Amino acid sequence: MSDKESDSESMPRRNAVSVSVVVGVLGGLVFVFVFPRGALSTLMHEVFHLPGPGAGTALMVGPLAIVLAVASRLLTSWRAAGAVALAAFSATMSAVQLLRPESFGEQKGKFGSVEFLLAMLLCAGALELGLRLTRRLKRAHALAVSGAAANFLLLAFHFVVIFAQTAGWVKPGAAVLLLAISLAAGALAGIILHLLRVGDR
């Protein structure tokens, strides 16, 4: 993310892991609290009238994952922080699913599953790669481009690996629209992180 990689150990590794885990767990709890029992699906399809499946991933799950991963990365200056945060996010969803399965209701995103964990790790990896490739850009541009790419890949993974199991293949027209939305939402998540001045690049 920055040419200051020599300072990447400014936060002790144990502290960096702790911060990343806390960020991921809090993100998972906030998500469950804000979108209980199918509320996300209702918001996307009955309020916004977006096609699906995938609208919730493009507009809410993906951008939240980006915020958690990048915030952890910026706060700790540790390259693996995003992956740890999103693994903790997925583990929190899994724990909620086990302890209170009614919290999600009927959902197509397989929250907390192995596939969901893989999706989160893909998102974290795409973000880290994107931030390295765009390190010469201005902070806002780097975060926006990396966020857009990561959210796009996250949604594409959901289409092929997760939704194909739970809801069938998405119609081509709907897929194009949702992928476009994922690019915009991912970029917006990056810009919000920049405006909030989270960490130092």
N, C-alpha and C positions, 0 to 999 in steps of 0.2 A: 503494500500500500504506500510505502514511503521509502525514501532513501535512507531513513534512519533505522534500518534494520539492526544496526549495532546496538540500538537501545531496546531491542525487543525483549531483553531480560529485565527491563526496568521494574516489572512486577514479578515477584517470585513465582515460580511455576505452580506451586501449591495454591497460592492466592489466585492466580489466573484461572485455574481449574474451578476453584470455589466460586469465583465471580461468574464464570460461564454457566455453571450448573444452576446457580441461583437465578440468573437471567432466564434460562430455559424453563425452569420449574414455574417461576412467576408468570411467564408467558403462557404456559399451558393452563394454569389455574385461571388466569384472566380470560382466556379463550372459552373455557368451559363455563365460567360464570356469565359471560356476555352472550354466548350462543348455546343455551341449554336445549335439549330435546328437539332437535330439528329446526331451531330458530334460524340458523344460517340458511338452510334450504328455503324456508318460508320467506325470508328477506330477499333472497336472490330471485326467486321465481314468482312469488305472489306480489311482492312490493315493487321490485325493479323490473320484473317481467323479462328476465334474461333466460336464454336457453340453457340447457344443462345436459348431463352433469358437467361440472367444471367451473361454474360461475363463482361459487364460494371459494374454490382454490385460487382462481385468478385474482379475485378482489379482496379476499380476507386472509385465507390461510397462507398463501404465498407471501404477500407483503408483510404479514406478521413475522413469518420465518426470516425474512430478509432483515427486518428491524432487529430481531433478537440476535441473529448471527453477526451482523455488522456492528451492532452496539457492543457485543462481547469482544469482537476483534479490536475495535477502537479503544475500548476501555482497558484492555489488558496488553495490547501490542503483541499478542501471541497468535501465530498463524492458525493454530488448531482450535482457537476459541470458538469460532462459529460452529464447527462440527460438534464440539462438546455441548454447546448451548442447545443446538437442535436435537442432539441425542437426548438431552435432558427433557426437552420439550416433548419429544415423542414418548419417552418413558413416563412422563407425567400423564399424557393422554392414555397410555396403556394402563397405568395404575387406576385412573378414574374409571376406565372401561371395566376393569376387573372388580373394583370395589362398589361402583355405582353404575352398572350398565345402562340404567334408565336415563342417565345424564345426557346421553347422546341421542337416544331414540333410534329411529331408522336413519342410517346415514350410509352414504355411498363411498366415502373417502377412506374407509378402513382405518380410522384414527387409532394410533397405538399399535398397529400391526407391524410385521416385519417389512412389508411393502412400504408402509408409511415411513418407517425409520430409514429405509433406503432412499426414499424420496427426499427426506430431510437432509441426509448426508450428501445427496447429489446437489441439492440447493446450496449447501455450505461450500462444497467443492467448487461449484460454478462461481460463487461469489469470490472466493479466494483467488481463483484463477483470473477472474475478471479484474479484480483490484490490482493484481500484479501486472496484467497486460496494459492497464490504463493508468499506471502510476505516474506517467508523465503528463497526464491531463490534470486540469484543475479538479480540486476535491469534489465539487458538485457534479461535474461531468463524469468523473470516475465512478462515483456512487450511483448516479442515474443509469449509466450504461451497464454496470455490473448488476444492478438490481433488476433491470429490464431483462437481461439475458438469463439470469438465474430463475426469475419467475416464469419466463417462457419455457425453459427446460423442465421446471417443476411441473407445470401444467401438461406438457407433452408426455412426461413420464406417467402422470396420472391417467391420461387418455389411454395409453398403451398397456400399462401394467395393472392399474387399480380399477379404473372405471370399466375396462373391458371385462373384468370379472364380476363387478357388482351391478352394472347398469347397461352394459352393452356398448357398442361403438357409437361415438358421437357423430351426428350428421355433419357432413363436410362444411356446410354453410355455418352451422353453429360453432364448429371447431375453429374456423378462420376468425370469426368474431371474437370468440373467447381468447384465442391466442393473441389477437391484437389488444384486447383489454388487459391481458397479462403483461404485455410489454409496457403499456402505459402505467399500470398499477405498480409494477416493479420499479420503474423509473421514479414514480412519485414517492415510493417508500425511500429510495435513495436520497432524493431531494429533501425530504422531511428530516432525515438523519443529518444532512448537511446543515439545514436551517437551525436544527436544535443544537448544533455544535457538539455532537457527542464525540468525545475523545479528540485526539490529534492525529492528523494524517501525516 
